[in-house]
Amino acid sequence: MAGQSDSTMSLFSSEEIEFMAEDEMVEIVPNLRMDSLNFICGDYGPFYPQLAAQVPIWLALALKKRGKCTIRLPQWMSIENLTQVLEAERDSHAFQPLPFHYVEISRLLFDLAREDIPDMYMVRSLIEDIRDVRFHKVETNLEKFTASTVTWKNMSAMEVNVIRAFAGRALQAFYKHDNEQQTPDTDRTLDKQPQIPTDRPKRNLKPR
């Protein structure tokens, strides 16, 4: 797989994570009638003017570029919800529930559908603040990282990508350290084994 030359340690690029995020579903409002669209990944439509429909982000952005729809802002991106999430992130050591690709989804919509986002600058500011608070938690957790405390929940794709290499190497180091402690000292073990006495009388061999 691209970006995985080492399947246990490698990091995905931001472009690869964004590509995966494009399969997330969003709601669009078509402005004209369209027949069903058939793809290998599934069928979408038919579409009717002013009737909302669920489609993957990649399709929503393609239709948006052609002026065939508007994109409805996901509920989790409302100012009210983001404000509550930000306050909860600041008041708790835990990560608050957000879409796994919240960073990538918001970036795609900011770049390609900004006219469909009311108060876009406020929404962008709140998401950036949330991301900063969460990344600070990631850094703090990495400083306290031990093999017995790997219980982080509600982390996003980008956050998991940041810690993936470090966590993998750290767990391997813990595993190696534990194995070394459990492996007996071979030299000492040999010293403790009973020795076969060697002072028995030797038999003289008769010449042929």
N, C-alpha and C positions, 0 to 999 in steps of 0.2 A: 504494500500500500504506500502511496506517496506520502513522504514525510515520516516514514516509519522504518528507516534503515535498521534501527535497533528497536525491536517491538516492545521492549520493556522500558526504555529510557527516553526515546525521542520525543520531541515536542512538535505539535502541529503549528504551522504558520498561522498568522491571523487571517490570511486569505482562505486557508483550508477550513478554518472554523466558521468563517463567514459563509463559505459555500455550503457547509452542512446546515447552517441556520436557515438557509433559503427554503428548506423543506418544511419549516414551521408554517402553520395555517394562519391566515388573516382573513378579515371580512372586507369584501369590496362591494361597491354599489355601481353596477354598470349604467352607462348612459345611452345604450342602444341594445337592440336585440341581437343575440349571437347564438348560433347552434352550439351543440356540445363540442368540446375540444378533447380529442383523444390522444393520449400519450402512453408511453410504455409504463409509466408510474401510476396511471389511472386516468379516469375520464372526469371532466369538469364541465358543468353546464347542463342544459342550456341556460343562457343568461337573458334576463329581461330588464328593461329600463326601470331603475329605482327600486329593484328588488335585490336585497343583499344576498350575497353568496360567499361561501367559504372556499378559498383557493390557497395553494402554497404561495409563499412570498415571492418566489421567482416568477410565477405566473402573474401575480398581482402587479409586480413592477413592470413586467413586459406589457401588460394591458395599459398600465398607467402611462408609460412612455408613448404609447400610440393614441393617447387621449380617449380611451374607451371606458375608463372607470375612475372612480375616486377610491381611496383606501380609508377605511374607518380605523381610527386610533384604537388599539387594544385597550381594554378596560384597565389593565394593570399600569398603563402609561398615563392615566389621568392624573392631574395635579394633586387631587385629593388623596388618591392612593399612594402616589410617590412620596408625598409629604409624610403620611403615616409610616411608610416603610423606612424613610430616612430617620425619623424619630426613634423607631424601634431598633434600627441598626445602631444608633448612637447609645441607646440605653441598655443594650444587651450584648453579651459576648457571643451569642449565637448568630448564625446567618439567617436572615428572614427569607421566607419563600418568594422566589421570583422565577420567571421562566429560565430554563437552563441556558438559553441563548439571549438573555435580555440585553447584553452589551451589543451583540451583532445585529439583533432585530432593530433596536433603537437607532443604531448607526445607519443601517440601510434606509430606514424611513426618513431620518434626518437628511440624508444625502439625496434621495430620489423622490420623496413625497412630502417635502416640507410644507407645501401649501395646503396639505390635508391635515396638518397638526395645529390645532388652536394653541396659542401661547407657546409656540415652539421653543423659544429661548428659555422660558421658565422650565419647561419639561426637560430640555437638554441640561440645564443647570442642576436640576434635582437628580437626574440620572448620574451625572458626573460626580455629584457629592456622594451619592450612594455607593458608586464604584470606588471612590477614594476611601470611604469608611471601611468597606469590605476588604479592600486590599491591605489596609492597615491591620485588620484582623488576621489576614493571611500571614503577614510578616510576623505578627506577635505569636501566632500559633506555631510557625516554623521555629522560632526561637525556643519554644517550649516543647519541641517535638520529641516524643519518645515512642517506642514501639507499642506501648500499651495504651496510647491515647489517640489512635487514629479513628476518630468517630465524628469527623466533620460532616455536617448535613447541610443541604440546601445551597451547595456551592455551584457556581455557574461554570460553563465550559471554559471561559477564559481563565477563571481562577484555578480550576483543576489543571489547566495547561501550564500555569505558572509553577505550581508545586510538584508537578508530575516527576520531573527528573530528580529533584531534591529528595522527595519522599521515597522514590524507588531506590536510590543509592543509600539513603539512610536505613531503610528496612533491610537491605542486603548487608549493611555493616552490622546492624543489630544481630541478624541471623548468624553471620560469621563469628561474631564475638561470642554468642551463646554456644555455638558448636565448639569453639576452642576451649571454653570452660568445661564442657562436658566430655571432651576427648581426653582419655587418660594419658599420663606421661609414659611413653613407651619404654624409656630407659629405666625409670623407676620400677615399672612393672616387671621388667626382665630381671632387675636386681633382686626382687622379692620372690622370684620363682625358685623352687628347691633345686639345688645343684646336685648333679649326679657325681657321686664320689669317684675320684680318679686315682686313689692310692691302692687299688687292688694289684696283687702281684702279676707281673707280666709272664706269659708263657713263652719259653724259648722255642723257636721254630726249629724243627729238625732239618738239617741239610738234605737235599734230594740226592 
